[in-house]
Amino acid sequence: MPSILVENALHFMLTHDDDDRIEILKYDLSSNCLSLIDAPLSGAIVSGSTILMALEDGSLGFAHVDKVTLNIWSRKLDVNGIVSWTMHRVVELMNLIPIQNPTKRLKLIGSVEGSDIIFITADLGIYEVNIRTLQWKKLWKREKFRYLVPYMSFYNPPEWLRPCDVAH
């Protein structure tokens, strides 16, 4: 699964095949240190139903879909200086995106860092869902994707360049 960059650290989701446990490996880029973070959920979590995400407020997010309910936790520092998981948002997807067969498992396949946007596969296709505004759009017809890694590019037209930039 792709890593997520939050607060100068890369976060990787690790799954254990023997007991379906999920942990998060954190690699701090500034201190060059590794640490393990427990996921907010324990027990049997079906592969594809969880993703890590960088939330719009800059915190690490953990999203889990259970049938047609999307649960999102946020990892934040509390008033006592302790970092812990708190419930960030619960979204009922049945009323949000078109789902023909609610018994068929939905899968989370990616997110856009720092934008509260996630990607979900359902029986009718792949959807982009903004969890803050609850707006969605269909991106692709029904196909099997394991992960989706979005990217953004930027273009600065030549007239935006300062004169000293052109000389170099």
Z-matrix of the N, CA and C atoms (Angstrom, degrees):
N
C 1 1.441
C 2 1.523 1 108.47
N 3 1.323 2 117.71 1 141.22
C 4 1.470 3 120.19 2 -179.84
C 5 1.528 4 111.68 3 -61.59
N 6 1.332 5 115.16 4 150.91
C 7 1.462 6 120.03 5 178.22
C 8 1.527 7 110.15 6 -82.11
N 9 1.329 8 115.42 7 164.95
C 10 1.458 9 122.68 8 178.41
C 11 1.524 10 107.39 9 -124.03
N 12 1.333 11 117.22 10 133.95
C 13 1.458 12 122.24 11 178.01
C 14 1.526 13 108.67 12 -97.84
N 15 1.347 14 116.34 13 117.10
C 16 1.462 15 122.95 14 177.79
C 17 1.520 16 108.03 15 -138.44
N 18 1.332 17 116.53 16 127.88
C 19 1.462 18 122.81 17 176.32
C 20 1.525 19 112.69 18 49.87
N 21 1.311 20 117.38 19 52.76
C 22 1.458 21 123.95 20 176.92
C 23 1.523 22 113.64 21 59.66
N 24 1.344 23 116.14 22 30.23
C 25 1.464 24 120.61 23 176.99
C 26 1.518 25 109.21 24 -141.09
N 27 1.318 26 116.00 25 140.34
C 28 1.458 27 121.66 26 173.69
C 29 1.525 28 108.34 27 -89.23
N 30 1.323 29 116.54 28 136.58
C 31 1.464 30 122.31 29 -179.97
C 32 1.522 31 108.67 30 -120.41
N 33 1.330 32 116.25 31 129.37
C 34 1.456 33 123.12 32 179.49
C 35 1.519 34 108.73 33 -120.39
N 36 1.327 35 117.31 34 137.44
C 37 1.460 36 120.44 35 175.56
C 38 1.520 37 108.65 36 -87.97
N 39 1.335 38 115.41 37 129.58
C 40 1.454 39 122.28 38 178.19
C 41 1.520 40 108.75 39 -114.04
N 42 1.316 41 116.67 40 132.37
C 43 1.460 42 120.31 41 176.16
C 44 1.518 43 108.87 42 -115.47
N 45 1.312 44 115.52 43 144.63
C 46 1.457 45 121.82 44 178.00
C 47 1.528 46 107.97 45 -106.69
N 48 1.317 47 117.08 46 117.52
C 49 1.462 48 121.36 47 -177.17
C 50 1.517 49 113.24 48 -65.27
N 51 1.336 50 117.13 49 -30.48
C 52 1.461 51 119.41 50 -175.29
C 53 1.525 52 113.57 51 -71.74
N 54 1.339 53 118.68 52 -31.96
C 55 1.466 54 119.22 53 -178.50
C 56 1.529 55 113.75 54 -134.76
N 57 1.323 56 118.53 55 14.42
C 58 1.462 57 124.13 56 178.03
C 59 1.528 58 113.15 57 57.18
N 60 1.314 59 116.91 58 23.55
C 61 1.459 60 121.35 59 178.80
C 62 1.525 61 109.44 60 -79.49
N 63 1.327 62 116.09 61 146.47
C 64 1.457 63 121.06 62 177.73
C 65 1.523 64 108.74 63 -119.36
N 66 1.339 65 115.40 64 133.79
C 67 1.452 66 121.93 65 173.24
C 68 1.524 67 107.68 66 -129.62
N 69 1.307 68 115.45 67 163.31
C 70 1.456 69 121.24 68 179.93
C 71 1.521 70 107.91 69 -118.86
N 72 1.321 71 115.73 70 123.99
C 73 1.460 72 121.53 71 176.96
C 74 1.525 73 107.27 72 -92.74
N 75 1.329 74 115.63 73 123.40
C 76 1.469 75 121.47 74 -179.79
C 77 1.521 76 108.63 75 -109.54
N 78 1.340 77 115.97 76 125.13
C 79 1.453 78 121.45 77 175.31
C 80 1.524 79 107.79 78 -113.81
N 81 1.325 80 116.52 79 108.36
C 82 1.461 81 122.45 80 -179.59
C 83 1.524 82 108.44 81 -78.77
N 84 1.328 83 116.99 82 116.95
C 85 1.461 84 121.27 83 -175.96
C 86 1.521 85 112.60 84 -70.89
N 87 1.326 86 118.15 85 -29.56
C 88 1.466 87 119.89 86 -177.93
C 89 1.521 88 112.40 87 -79.79
N 90 1.336 89 118.43 88 -37.22
C 91 1.467 90 120.45 89 -178.40
C 92 1.527 91 113.02 90 -100.16
N 93 1.343 92 116.95 91 -6.47
C 94 1.462 93 121.70 92 -179.39
C 95 1.536 94 111.65 93 59.52
N 96 1.358 95 116.53 94 38.11
C 97 1.464 96 121.95 95 -177.92
C 98 1.526 97 111.19 96 -115.26
N 99 1.326 98 114.64 97 146.66
C 100 1.461 99 122.06 98 174.61
C 101 1.520 100 109.57 99 -106.11
N 102 1.338 101 116.06 100 143.38
C 103 1.466 102 120.48 101 173.75
C 104 1.525 103 108.56 102 -148.59
N 105 1.335 104 115.47 103 158.54
C 106 1.460 105 121.70 104 177.54
C 107 1.522 106 109.65 105 -107.55
N 108 1.318 107 115.50 106 138.62
C 109 1.460 108 122.42 107 177.71
C 110 1.519 109 107.14 108 -120.54
N 111 1.312 110 117.31 109 131.44
C 112 1.461 111 120.36 110 174.50
C 113 1.519 112 109.35 111 -72.49
N 114 1.318 113 116.52 112 141.26
C 115 1.461 114 121.26 113 175.69
C 116 1.525 115 109.07 114 -73.46
N 117 1.325 116 118.02 115 157.60
C 118 1.464 117 119.79 116 -179.70
C 119 1.525 118 113.57 117 -69.70
N 120 1.323 119 117.22 118 -17.08
C 121 1.461 120 121.76 119 178.64
C 122 1.515 121 109.79 120 -111.39
N 123 1.302 122 116.19 121 148.54
C 124 1.457 123 120.21 122 173.56
C 125 1.519 124 107.82 123 -131.02
N 126 1.321 125 115.90 124 165.92
C 127 1.457 126 120.12 125 -179.01
C 128 1.504 127 111.26 126 98.19
N 129 1.319 128 114.16 127 -165.22
C 130 1.461 129 120.26 128 -175.66
C 131 1.522 130 110.11 129 -75.21
N 132 1.315 131 115.86 130 108.68
C 133 1.464 132 122.01 131 176.04
C 134 1.521 133 106.72 132 -113.21
N 135 1.297 134 116.28 133 123.74
C 136 1.456 135 121.24 134 -177.06
C 137 1.524 136 109.71 135 -69.78
N 138 1.321 137 116.25 136 134.25
C 139 1.454 138 121.31 137 178.65
C 140 1.523 139 109.94 138 -57.03
N 141 1.312 140 115.87 139 135.98
C 142 1.453 141 120.93 140 179.90
C 143 1.511 142 113.53 141 93.21
N 144 1.317 143 117.38 142 -7.29
C 145 1.466 144 118.60 143 -178.82
C 146 1.520 145 112.09 144 -96.90
N 147 1.337 146 118.57 145 1.18
C 148 1.461 147 121.75 146 179.85
C 149 1.523 148 110.79 147 -134.00
N 150 1.336 149 114.98 148 147.70
C 151 1.460 150 121.78 149 172.56
C 152 1.521 151 108.87 150 -145.12
N 153 1.309 152 115.35 151 157.42
C 154 1.457 153 121.62 152 169.26
C 155 1.518 154 107.05 153 -93.63
N 156 1.332 155 116.06 154 150.15
C 157 1.452 156 119.46 155 178.11
C 158 1.522 157 110.04 156 -149.57
N 159 1.326 158 115.55 157 152.36
C 160 1.453 159 121.71 158 174.01
C 161 1.524 160 105.71 159 -95.92
N 162 1.329 161 116.55 160 111.69
C 163 1.452 162 120.77 161 -176.69
C 164 1.522 163 111.08 162 -75.48
N 165 1.320 164 115.69 163 162.57
C 166 1.460 165 121.75 164 -176.14
C 167 1.524 166 112.38 165 -61.68
N 168 1.332 167 117.69 166 -28.06
C 169 1.465 168 120.60 167 179.62
C 170 1.528 169 112.52 168 -82.41
N 171 1.329 170 117.76 169 3.32
C 172 1.452 171 121.93 170 177.32
C 173 1.516 172 114.76 171 91.25
N 174 1.319 173 117.91 172 2.46
C 175 1.464 174 120.40 173 -179.15
C 176 1.526 175 110.68 174 -94.32
N 177 1.343 176 114.68 175 162.42
C 178 1.456 177 121.11 176 176.04
C 179 1.524 178 108.43 177 -76.99
N 180 1.311 179 116.37 178 131.20
C 181 1.456 180 121.53 179 178.47
C 182 1.516 181 111.42 180 -113.30
N 183 1.324 182 115.50 181 151.58
C 184 1.459 183 123.29 182 177.05
C 185 1.519 184 106.13 183 -130.76
N 186 1.335 185 116.49 184 115.67
C 187 1.464 186 120.94 185 -178.10
C 188 1.520 187 109.52 186 -109.26
N 189 1.320 188 115.46 187 138.92
C 190 1.461 189 122.35 188 -179.97
C 191 1.529 190 108.00 189 -139.35
N 192 1.336 191 115.78 190 130.01
C 193 1.461 192 119.32 191 176.06
C 194 1.530 193 108.22 192 -106.02
N 195 1.339 194 114.77 193 127.90
C 196 1.456 195 122.61 194 178.47
C 197 1.528 196 106.67 195 -120.05
N 198 1.331 197 115.71 196 106.35
C 199 1.467 198 122.75 197 -173.09
C 200 1.519 199 109.11 198 58.46
N 201 1.338 200 119.92 199 -103.23
C 202 1.467 201 121.57 200 -179.65
C 203 1.528 202 111.92 201 -118.35
N 204 1.328 203 117.41 202 17.32
C 205 1.460 204 121.75 203 179.10
C 206 1.521 205 109.61 204 -112.55
N 207 1.315 206 115.57 205 126.87
C 208 1.454 207 122.67 206 177.70
C 209 1.524 208 108.57 207 -99.50
N 210 1.337 209 116.60 208 121.71
C 211 1.459 210 122.62 209 177.87
C 212 1.518 211 107.99 210 -112.12
N 213 1.335 212 116.50 211 131.19
C 214 1.460 213 121.06 212 -179.11
C 215 1.519 214 109.06 213 -126.21
N 216 1.338 215 115.61 214 124.95
C 217 1.448 216 122.29 215 176.40
C 218 1.520 217 108.53 216 -104.79
N 219 1.310 218 115.44 217 153.96
C 220 1.456 219 122.44 218 176.90
C 221 1.522 220 108.66 219 -124.89
N 222 1.322 221 116.29 220 137.72
C 223 1.471 222 120.79 221 179.90
C 224 1.522 223 107.70 222 -100.94
N 225 1.351 224 115.03 223 111.42
C 226 1.463 225 120.41 224 -175.31
C 227 1.517 226 111.79 225 -135.53
N 228 1.323 227 114.15 226 162.67
C 229 1.450 228 123.26 227 175.79
C 230 1.527 229 108.21 228 -84.33
N 231 1.344 230 117.28 229 127.51
C 232 1.468 231 119.25 230 179.18
C 233 1.533 232 110.68 231 -90.32
N 234 1.333 233 117.34 232 -177.03
C 235 1.462 234 122.06 233 -176.23
C 236 1.528 235 112.54 234 -64.88
N 237 1.330 236 117.81 235 -22.12
C 238 1.464 237 122.21 236 179.24
C 239 1.533 238 112.69 237 -90.35
N 240 1.333 239 117.05 238 3.07
C 241 1.461 240 120.94 239 179.99
C 242 1.511 241 114.36 240 81.93
N 243 1.343 242 117.07 241 15.91
C 244 1.461 243 121.79 242 -179.67
C 245 1.528 244 108.87 243 -103.77
N 246 1.335 245 115.15 244 131.92
C 247 1.462 246 120.15 245 178.26
C 248 1.524 247 108.60 246 -88.16
N 249 1.332 248 116.20 247 129.01
C 250 1.472 249 119.95 248 179.61
C 251 1.524 250 109.83 249 -151.53
N 252 1.319 251 114.69 250 166.48
C 253 1.466 252 121.80 251 177.72
C 254 1.529 253 109.33 252 -85.10
N 255 1.322 254 115.83 253 135.87
C 256 1.465 255 121.39 254 173.57
C 257 1.523 256 107.95 255 -131.56
N 258 1.327 257 116.02 256 149.26
C 259 1.469 258 119.77 257 178.40
C 260 1.528 259 108.43 258 -67.37
N 261 1.318 260 115.66 259 123.07
C 262 1.464 261 122.08 260 -177.69
C 263 1.523 262 111.48 261 -95.02
N 264 1.332 263 115.44 262 -42.50
C 265 1.468 264 119.36 263 -175.21
C 266 1.518 265 110.08 264 -163.01
N 267 1.335 266 116.47 265 145.31
C 268 1.462 267 123.28 266 171.32
C 269 1.522 268 106.52 267 -124.86
N 270 1.337 269 116.15 268 126.12
C 271 1.463 270 121.49 269 -176.68
C 272 1.522 271 108.86 270 -126.29
N 273 1.328 272 116.51 271 125.32
C 274 1.465 273 121.53 272 173.78
C 275 1.531 274 107.89 273 -83.95
N 276 1.328 275 116.94 274 111.01
C 277 1.460 276 121.77 275 -174.80
C 278 1.530 277 113.15 276 -79.58
N 279 1.326 278 117.19 277 -21.16
C 280 1.462 279 120.82 278 -177.34
C 281 1.532 280 111.30 279 -58.34
N 282 1.322 281 116.45 280 -38.49
C 283 1.463 282 120.63 281 -179.34
C 284 1.517 283 113.09 282 -90.05
N 285 1.330 284 116.55 283 -3.01
C 286 1.456 285 120.56 284 -174.61
C 287 1.530 286 112.83 285 -101.81
N 288 1.331 287 117.46 286 -50.88
C 289 1.461 288 120.91 287 -179.40
C 290 1.527 289 108.69 288 -114.59
N 291 1.331 290 117.32 289 152.55
C 292 1.463 291 119.36 290 -180.00
C 293 1.527 292 111.37 291 -70.30
N 294 1.301 293 115.71 292 117.10
C 295 1.462 294 121.81 293 179.00
C 296 1.526 295 107.27 294 -123.01
N 297 1.338 296 116.68 295 116.31
C 298 1.460 297 120.59 296 179.44
C 299 1.518 298 111.53 297 -74.58
N 300 1.310 299 115.77 298 -45.43
C 301 1.455 300 121.00 299 -173.70
C 302 1.532 301 109.35 300 -121.60
N 303 1.360 302 118.05 301 95.28
C 304 1.463 303 119.44 302 -176.35
C 305 1.530 304 114.06 303 -66.62
N 306 1.336 305 117.72 304 -11.81
C 307 1.466 306 119.05 305 177.64
C 308 1.523 307 111.39 306 -82.85
N 309 1.343 308 116.97 307 -16.91
C 310 1.462 309 120.32 308 176.53
C 311 1.523 310 108.55 309 -77.10
N 312 1.314 311 115.39 310 135.45
C 313 1.462 312 121.45 311 -174.57
C 314 1.527 313 112.41 312 -69.86
N 315 1.332 314 115.42 313 131.95
C 316 1.454 315 121.46 314 171.97
C 317 1.524 316 107.92 315 -83.63
N 318 1.337 317 116.22 316 150.42
C 319 1.465 318 120.27 317 179.09
C 320 1.516 319 109.33 318 -126.44
N 321 1.317 320 115.95 319 138.30
C 322 1.455 321 121.94 320 171.54
C 323 1.519 322 106.85 321 -90.61
N 324 1.342 323 116.96 322 128.12
C 325 1.468 324 118.88 323 -174.84
C 326 1.520 325 113.58 324 -121.76
N 327 1.334 326 118.62 325 -2.04
C 328 1.458 327 118.89 326 178.34
C 329 1.508 328 112.56 327 168.92
N 330 1.331 329 114.36 328 176.32
C 331 1.461 330 121.14 329 178.30
C 332 1.518 331 109.18 330 -152.79
N 333 1.332 332 115.99 331 162.05
C 334 1.458 333 122.20 332 174.54
C 335 1.518 334 106.33 333 -101.68
N 336 1.317 335 116.56 334 120.96
C 337 1.465 336 120.44 335 -174.70
C 338 1.521 337 111.87 336 -59.11
N 339 1.330 338 115.30 337 129.73
C 340 1.453 339 122.29 338 174.36
C 341 1.511 340 115.76 339 70.66
N 342 1.330 341 118.72 340 22.60
C 343 1.459 342 119.07 341 -176.94
C 344 1.519 343 114.18 342 -131.85
N 345 1.317 344 119.65 343 0.10
C 346 1.464 345 123.61 344 -177.77
C 347 1.528 346 112.46 345 60.24
N 348 1.320 347 116.85 346 28.93
C 349 1.468 348 121.75 347 177.73
C 350 1.524 349 108.61 348 -110.53
N 351 1.336 350 115.34 349 130.74
C 352 1.459 351 120.93 350 176.80
C 353 1.525 352 108.99 351 -124.39
N 354 1.331 353 115.57 352 164.07
C 355 1.453 354 122.19 353 178.57
C 356 1.521 355 108.21 354 -119.69
N 357 1.322 356 115.83 355 132.20
C 358 1.462 357 123.00 356 -175.32
C 359 1.517 358 108.86 357 -128.05
N 360 1.339 359 117.01 358 137.68
C 361 1.455 360 120.17 359 170.06
C 362 1.524 361 107.35 360 -99.95
N 363 1.311 362 114.66 361 133.54
C 364 1.463 363 122.24 362 176.13
C 365 1.520 364 106.64 363 -129.37
N 366 1.320 365 116.86 364 -178.08
C 367 1.464 366 119.18 365 -176.05
C 368 1.527 367 113.61 366 -67.75
N 369 1.327 368 118.71 367 -18.53
C 370 1.459 369 121.20 368 -179.76
C 371 1.526 370 114.38 369 -101.85
N 372 1.332 371 118.45 370 -4.57
C 373 1.455 372 119.95 371 178.31
C 374 1.503 373 113.52 372 151.15
N 375 1.354 374 114.34 373 -163.22
C 376 1.453 375 122.23 374 178.87
C 377 1.520 376 107.75 375 -106.59
N 378 1.343 377 115.24 376 132.46
C 379 1.456 378 121.14 377 -175.50
C 380 1.513 379 111.08 378 -122.92
N 381 1.326 380 115.04 379 143.78
C 382 1.455 381 122.80 380 170.30
C 383 1.521 382 106.18 381 -99.21
N 384 1.345 383 117.14 382 126.50
C 385 1.464 384 121.11 383 -178.31
C 386 1.522 385 108.58 384 -126.07
N 387 1.333 386 115.95 385 126.24
C 388 1.454 387 121.26 386 173.22
C 389 1.520 388 106.53 387 -90.39
N 390 1.330 389 117.70 388 112.54
C 391 1.460 390 120.30 389 -174.07
C 392 1.527 391 112.70 390 -75.13
N 393 1.316 392 117.83 391 -14.95
C 394 1.463 393 120.53 392 177.78
C 395 1.524 394 110.78 393 -83.26
N 396 1.334 395 117.16 394 -46.70
C 397 1.467 396 121.11 395 -177.24
C 398 1.522 397 112.92 396 -94.78
N 399 1.343 398 117.08 397 -12.48
C 400 1.472 399 124.30 398 -176.55
C 401 1.529 400 112.25 399 62.16
N 402 1.327 401 116.66 400 24.75
C 403 1.462 402 120.68 401 173.57
C 404 1.517 403 108.22 402 -89.15
N 405 1.328 404 116.36 403 146.35
C 406 1.449 405 121.27 404 -178.71
C 407 1.517 406 109.71 405 -140.11
N 408 1.308 407 115.59 406 159.09
C 409 1.464 408 120.58 407 171.06
C 410 1.521 409 108.81 408 -150.69
N 411 1.303 410 113.52 409 147.28
C 412 1.459 411 119.86 410 178.14
C 413 1.522 412 108.35 411 -80.23
N 414 1.328 413 115.59 412 129.35
C 415 1.458 414 120.45 413 -178.20
C 416 1.518 415 113.31 414 -100.30
N 417 1.310 416 116.59 415 -34.34
C 418 1.451 417 119.76 416 -169.75
C 419 1.513 418 109.13 417 -151.70
N 420 1.310 419 115.15 418 151.96
C 421 1.459 420 119.46 419 175.30
C 422 1.519 421 110.44 420 -67.55
N 423 1.255 422 117.14 421 176.16
C 424 1.465 423 122.81 422 -176.09
C 425 1.525 424 111.28 423 -67.18
N 426 1.304 425 115.84 424 111.35
C 427 1.461 426 123.22 425 175.21
C 428 1.513 427 108.15 426 -147.96
N 429 1.312 428 116.23 427 164.89
C 430 1.458 429 119.77 428 -179.20
C 431 1.528 430 110.12 429 -94.13
N 432 1.318 431 115.25 430 118.48
C 433 1.451 432 123.04 431 174.46
C 434 1.516 433 107.66 432 -123.55
N 435 1.299 434 117.54 433 137.65
C 436 1.471 435 120.13 434 173.85
C 437 1.509 436 110.07 435 -87.36
N 438 1.342 437 116.73 436 -47.06
C 439 1.451 438 122.07 437 -179.41
C 440 1.509 439 109.10 438 -141.65
N 441 1.297 440 114.95 439 151.86
C 442 1.446 441 121.74 440 176.75
C 443 1.524 442 106.22 441 -127.79
N 444 1.324 443 116.45 442 124.54
C 445 1.460 444 121.54 443 -179.66
C 446 1.524 445 107.85 444 -114.50
N 447 1.327 446 117.11 445 98.42
C 448 1.469 447 119.12 446 -179.24
C 449 1.525 448 110.62 447 -76.00
N 450 1.306 449 115.84 448 156.55
C 451 1.456 450 120.09 449 175.34
C 452 1.512 451 108.36 450 -140.48
N 453 1.313 452 115.48 451 156.96
C 454 1.460 453 121.66 452 176.38
C 455 1.511 454 107.51 453 -122.59
N 456 1.312 455 115.55 454 148.49
C 457 1.453 456 119.53 455 174.06
C 458 1.524 457 107.88 456 -128.72
N 459 1.310 458 115.25 457 158.24
C 460 1.446 459 120.97 458 -178.22
C 461 1.516 460 108.84 459 -128.05
N 462 1.314 461 114.91 460 147.06
C 463 1.449 462 120.31 461 179.79
C 464 1.518 463 108.15 462 -130.45
N 465 1.314 464 116.54 463 124.66
C 466 1.463 465 121.89 464 174.69
C 467 1.519 466 107.87 465 -107.48
N 468 1.332 467 116.74 466 110.51
C 469 1.471 468 119.06 467 178.97
C 470 1.526 469 110.89 468 -59.88
N 471 1.344 470 117.75 469 151.20
C 472 1.475 471 121.20 470 -177.78
C 473 1.525 472 113.22 471 -56.13
N 474 1.339 473 118.95 472 -32.31
C 475 1.469 474 119.88 473 -178.32
C 476 1.528 475 112.04 474 -69.07
N 477 1.315 476 118.44 475 -12.49
C 478 1.462 477 121.26 476 177.73
C 479 1.531 478 111.91 477 -84.25
N 480 1.312 479 116.54 478 -11.93
C 481 1.451 480 120.24 479 -179.30
C 482 1.521 481 110.59 480 -73.47
N 483 1.304 482 116.15 481 142.34
C 484 1.467 483 120.50 482 175.97
C 485 1.530 484 108.23 483 -77.74
N 486 1.321 485 117.61 484 153.85
C 487 1.473 486 120.04 485 -179.33
C 488 1.523 487 113.64 486 -55.82
N 489 1.335 488 118.11 487 -35.90
C 490 1.472 489 118.73 488 -178.61
C 491 1.528 490 110.79 489 -70.33
N 492 1.336 491 117.79 490 -25.50
C 493 1.469 492 121.08 491 178.13
C 494 1.524 493 110.89 492 -71.37
N 495 1.328 494 117.34 493 -33.24
C 496 1.456 495 121.46 494 -176.90
C 497 1.531 496 110.36 495 -68.99
N 498 1.311 497 117.81 496 -35.73
C 499 1.462 498 121.90 497 -176.67
C 500 1.519 499 111.36 498 -68.13
N 501 1.303 500 119.08 499 -25.06
C 502 1.468 501 121.07 500 -177.44
C 503 1.455 502 108.42 501 -93.92
